[in-house]
Amino acid sequence: MEFDVIIIGGSYAGMSAGLQLARARRNVLVIDAGQRRNRYAAHSHGFLTQDGKPPAEIAAAGRAELMRYATVQWLDDWVETAEPVDGGFRIVARQGTVHTAHRLILAAGVQDELPELPGLAQRWGKHVFHCPYCHGYELQQGHIGVLAVSAISLHQGLMLPDWGTTTLFLNDAFEPDAEQLAHLKARNVQVEPGRVARLDGEAVDVVMQDGRVFSLAGLFVATRVRPGALAAQLGCELEEGPLGPYVKADFTRATTIPGVFACGDLARPAGSVALAVGDGAMAGAAAHRSLMFGL
């Protein structure tokens, strides 16, 4: 085998996994396509010692730390295929290079599938968000909206009053029952029926189909997430979460396929930079342990 471990995905989870293995003097290859999930956000929040820093700066610092270790190699590329071979796994990258390793760590994250609403995509990560812990505080307790996509949006609507005056735009996505309406009222959430036509303005103006306009400090939406094809290609079992499928992994981040570990947003129903770093540390240590003891 060419490497002890190949890590697919070099963002926060993947680099954290690589650091544990590098410090164990294992030969590691990180393959990364440079498409971090939070690349649209100007600042990252909620990760101790890095709160408020641009995501790209955190990622660049992490890569610089990791690449100080002589046993780590980095390849800027996509992975096209991954398959088991005798003694490990075989990876084929888009540029045509082929690599093998005894263990794999999947850390390639997920893609957010945004609602098809005019004006939303260009505001994603700037004025439209999915995580209040990551972006709610900076809205300074202003007027906040929740764009409903399904009944899961009720959860966001009930959470967000801790960050500001909240309006839940039902957008014809679901109809709260009497008990749900009572919970929303108890949290002082305004419920706005009717369909949203578009987002407008320098920040976020929610323009309804009937012409009414709601000016907001920020808008939250529960995006559907989609993992890449590699986990399924390898035969890893997936679980269905409230926002979409994710890779099933135990507390050590081991998947249902021996020798394959998964960490970060790819392997949890919801995540953040801080959770991804913790997941990665566990996956890296567990992969090392499996190499030591043949697990």
Buried (B, 14 or more C-beta within 10 A) or exposed (E): BBBBBBBBBBBBBBBBBBBBBBEBEBBBBBBBBEEBBBEBBEBBBBBEEBEEBBBBEBBEEBBEEBBEBEBBBBBEBBBBBBEBEEEBBBBBBEEEEEBBBBBBBBBBBBBBEBBEBEBBBEBBBBBBBBBBEBBBBBBEEBBBBBBBBEBBBBEBBBBBBEBBBBBBBBBEBBEBEEEBBEEBEEBEBBBBEEEBBEBBBEBBBBBBEEEEEBBBBBBBBBBBBEBBEBBEEBEBEBEEEEBBBBBBBEEBBBBBBEBBBBBBBBBBBBBBBBBBBBBBBBBBBBBBEBBEEEE
